[in-house]
Each structure stands twice: as C-alpha cells, then as structure tokens.
C-alpha cells in the first residue's frame, strides 16, 4: 500500500508525466493506492469533475484511528518547535500515513520535515 498526496494526485488526474505520477499509476493499477481523508477534501475542493467522486470511491481511504488527533498535534508541535513549516493539512496527511505505516507519494517538499523528525516514509 502507498498513499498519494494532493500534489501528485492532481498531476496524475491532469495527465502529467513524471516519476511520482508513474508511481501513483502503478499503485492504482495494482490496487495498492490509498489516500488520507484530507486529500479527498482538497481534491474535491479544487475540481468540478463529475467523475472525480467515482474515481475517489475506488481508492482505499486511510481512516483515522484512536489517538490520531493527539499524535497529529504532537508531531506538528514538534516540527514547529524545530522551526519548520507544518501546515495543518500536511500534518493530517502525514499522520494518516504514519498511523497506517504507508509511504507517501508527493511533490510537496514540506513533507521532508515529517520524514526527518517524525518517521514519515516518502516514496
């Protein structure tokens, strides 16, 4: 299982070609693609594509479990204390991946701080 961030998913849906898009396509073809719930919100907020909801329904969602919000807040606070940017949406995405032990496909360099200090795996 591997998770997609909004940046890579948008590139995939736009038909771009790049390494992250190829990883995403391969994971989707193998039935191994997952998305954090926040990514669903971001994608649907930025697109009017009628078939987008149908596509998202076929992708496994990394649901929040017990203590998710607390772990997310702790990791965000940790990064901010170290002087790093940690947007709320990025923190939620990273925590979803951490909790499910899946790597994240992303174009967003801000996730490198979650990898370095919180254990997030980047694809």
ABEGO torsion letter per residue (X at the ends): XBBBBAAAAAAAAAGBBBAAAAAAAAAAAAGABBBBAAAAAAAAAABABAAAAAAAAABBBBBBBBGAAAAAAAAAAAAAAAGBBBBAAAAAAAAAAAAAGBBBBBABAAAAAAAAAAGBBBX
